[in-house]
Amino acid sequence: MRLIIMIYTFFISFLIAVTWGILLFTGQVGGENPQVISVTFQLIIEGITVFCLFISGLLIVFKQKLGQQFLNFSLGLLLYSLLTSLGIYIYSKEVIPIIIFSLLLLTNIAVLIFSFSNPNLHEQVIEGENETTVESEF
């Protein structure tokens, strides 16, 4: 399951970064829009989320004990971001994004529950890895 969590954190951080890159590159964000400040803060929080998800994935890869706590923090940031985005799309009544963000929200909640229920996730062995584990100093 550790492998799935690692893939999930890397995939979601990549997906968020690409989405914002496309939005910025195509000019769909910014300009004379009166909500530029709101969008800027959303971009900042999602940038922090991307960074934290990526770092937590790396910490889990390298079996660092700090990775578990950082993963929970990152998933909490992602939960906030997904709830905010879902609210925006519900308000604008766009059906496809509502479905996509609802599925992402449910997935994130499931991963978050799994992470909290497995406090030694960083110690789990991925199939094919050497069975011996070394305790980290963190």
C-alpha atoms as one frame of an Amber mdcrd trajectory, in Angstrom:
protein
   0.000   0.000   0.000   2.976   2.298   0.542   3.626   2.150  -3.200   0.065
   3.280  -3.953   0.372   6.206  -1.522   3.669   7.250  -3.109   2.175   7.124
  -6.604  -0.904   9.013  -5.393   1.120  11.877  -3.886   3.338  12.214  -6.951
   0.407  11.955  -9.379  -1.773  14.507  -7.580   1.092  16.992  -7.178   1.920
  16.618 -10.881  -1.755  16.984 -11.838  -2.200  20.182  -9.819   1.016  21.699
 -11.207   0.057  20.879 -14.805  -3.478  22.208 -14.341  -2.256  25.535 -12.984
   0.421  25.688 -15.685  -2.225  25.275 -18.391  -4.527  27.829 -16.752  -1.728
  30.379 -16.468  -0.238  29.684 -19.896  -3.593  29.977 -21.692  -4.481  33.207
 -19.881  -7.558  31.806 -18.159  -6.293  33.205 -14.861  -5.299  36.780 -14.164
  -5.813  39.849 -16.300  -8.498  42.368 -15.368 -10.530  39.824 -13.398 -11.715
  41.396 -10.112 -11.062  38.101  -8.345  -7.316  38.161  -9.089  -6.462  38.334
  -5.387  -8.642  35.310  -4.606  -7.121  33.337  -7.484  -3.611  34.372  -6.431
  -4.139  33.063  -2.920  -5.659  29.854  -4.318  -2.567  29.450  -6.512  -0.280
  30.013  -3.526  -2.046  27.450  -1.320  -2.126  24.902  -4.123   1.563  25.540
  -4.821   2.315  24.823  -1.167   0.125  21.709  -1.407   2.024  20.475  -4.480
   5.356  21.019  -2.753   4.225  19.269   0.437   2.694  16.310  -1.430   5.874
  15.827  -3.442   8.128  16.056  -0.370   5.905  13.681   1.615   6.057  11.202
  -1.274   9.860  11.397  -1.247   9.985  10.947   2.517   7.766   7.871   2.240
   9.962   6.529  -0.595  13.037   6.825   1.592  11.204   5.371   4.637  11.646
   8.442   6.803   9.507   8.526   9.942   8.814  12.217   9.345   7.174  11.181
   6.055   4.096   9.869   7.862   3.398  13.148   9.649   4.216  15.183   6.563
   1.922  12.968   4.488  -0.980  13.600   6.870  -0.294  17.348   6.772  -0.105
  17.309   2.961  -3.311  15.324   2.615  -4.995  17.852   4.917  -3.846  20.668
   2.648  -5.153  18.750  -0.338  -8.470  18.198   1.448  -8.803  21.963   1.943
  -7.902  22.639  -1.665 -10.351  20.049  -3.008 -13.184  21.352  -0.823 -12.521
  24.915  -1.976 -12.384  23.934  -5.642 -15.470  21.758  -5.349 -17.358  24.662
  -3.782 -16.381  26.944  -6.659 -17.671  24.458  -9.236 -20.864  23.756  -7.286
 -21.511  27.515  -7.194 -20.960  27.810 -10.961 -23.029  24.627 -11.570 -20.426
  22.966 -13.803 -21.325  19.267 -13.669 -18.168  17.560 -15.020 -15.753  19.348
 -12.630 -18.157  18.641  -9.756 -17.971  14.914 -10.531 -14.172  14.966 -10.950
 -13.520  16.923  -7.747 -16.021  14.786  -5.813 -14.153  11.635  -6.864 -10.809
  13.219  -5.967 -12.236  14.304  -2.612 -13.489  10.808  -1.810 -10.145   9.308
  -2.848  -8.273  11.797  -0.695 -10.479  11.058   2.310  -9.888   7.316   1.848
  -6.104   7.803   1.640  -6.187  10.117   4.655  -8.137   7.571   6.720  -5.747
   4.819   5.627  -2.748   6.963   6.519  -4.081   7.732   9.997  -4.985   4.102
  10.608  -1.463   2.908   9.636   0.977   4.950  11.731   3.947   2.853  10.550
   3.332   3.345   6.850   6.915   4.491   6.320   8.175   1.077   7.521   6.043
  -1.065   5.199   7.965  -3.088   2.655   7.100  -2.771  -1.011   6.991  -6.118
  -2.815  10.438  -6.815  -4.221  12.244  -4.680  -1.651  14.727  -6.157   0.740
  12.823  -7.435   3.783  15.200  -5.787   6.270  14.371  -2.275   7.367  16.613
   0.238   9.023  15.165   2.583  11.638  15.527   6.221  10.777  16.829   8.770
  13.261  13.908  11.125  12.490
